[in-house]
């Protein structure tokens, strides 16, 4: 029920898809997810992965493995309704669902590379890049 409430209060939802359920397309889809997430953050939007369990299934057999025989019919029905709603065709595969919303800045920060470096195509080595260290962590 908590997931439904969070989805319903989101400003938007996004689904990242790939044309085929093949390893090379999953890698490309992962890169697209990363670019999408970073672009949202650059525009001051919060992003949260919110993928249903059946998203990791390609067919009915996968759904049975993930959900068990007891929930197979219900999960398969949700899987089909999801694909119909988002217009996902046969062969195409959804790889992630994101909720997008307005939120205050995070209260805890991790040490990260500068965003400009991540979105840059320049070839720098990691030794040349200084990570961002939030002020609150500089005295650790």
C-alpha angles and dihedrals in degrees: 000000000000091000091052091051092050092049092048092051095048120113090223144346126223130194122200114207137182125209094237137019094243130126096247090052091049089055091051090046090052090053090049090051091052093049091047093050094048092047091052091050091049087057093049096255125137118228128199126180108236106171121161116233094248089062088081092060126090098188144000092281091058091048090053090052093049100040104022128235092286093066099028098108094045094046093046090051091051090047091054094044091050092051092046093049094051095039094242108168130213111286092020116107132206110220104179142010118206132192113214121200147144114269138160116265113279116274092213122048130198124214107263142167114262111277091233089060093051093051093043125097092208115124106236125154118237089246089065094052123083114211120232110254114193114233092244090060099044094090097052 
